[in-house]
Amino acid sequence: MGKVLLLSLLIFSTSLYAAQTTKQQKIDELVKVMDMDAMVDSMYSQVEGMMQNMSVQMGVKPNEKPIFDKYYADMTKVLKTKMSWQKMQPMMVNLYDKQFSEQEISDMLDFYKTESGQAILKKMPQVMQQSMQMSQALVQDAMPEIQAIAGQLGEALKQSRSEAN
């Protein structure tokens, strides 16, 4: 009886390992098919666009551009170090493993290998950049109201705290 139980556990754990390996291999293939490392590179381009907007928002004058450029280079270096593909890749694999079933991974693989799937992947960085710019513009538009509300909150908390004492 003990040998049968041991053999059953061994077979079960081996098939579980094989299933995880298969899913892991599919995720690794999906990462390659989706060219995720290139997506990270395109993210840096999006950040560059936001940084250029920041220089305009800050009213950086031509004679101040070298100062801005130095800080911009420092920020870019931090981003590329802290958000490198080497650091993101294991996290992305883990995220896909947790969020998607093996069947869903297989379906994504099938789709992204198609001509339409590849076209979508090529266009997605521009779509993301434009949507970020639109969101940034909307947030900028809402910022005065948000700051006013935050100021009101600060005053209300200050008043509440003074009444509590």
Sequence and secondary structure as in RCSB ss.txt:
>XXXX:A:sequence
MGKVLLLSLLIFSTSLYAAQTTKQQKIDELVKVMDMDAMVDSMYSQVEGMMQNMSVQMGVKPNEKPIFDKYYADM
TKVLKTKMSWQKMQPMMVNLYDKQFSEQEISDMLDFYKTESGQAILKKMPQVMQQSMQMSQALVQDAMPEIQAIA
GQLGEALKQSRSEAN
>XXXX:A:secstr
 HHHHHHHHHHHHHHHHHHHHHHHHHHHHHHHHTTHHHHHHHHHHHHHHHHHHHHHHTT  GGGHHHHHHHHHHH
HHHHHHHT HHHHHHHHHHHHHHHS HHHHHHHHHHHTSHHHHHHHHHHHHHHHHHHHHHHHHHHHHHHHHHHHH
HHHHHHHHHHHHHH 
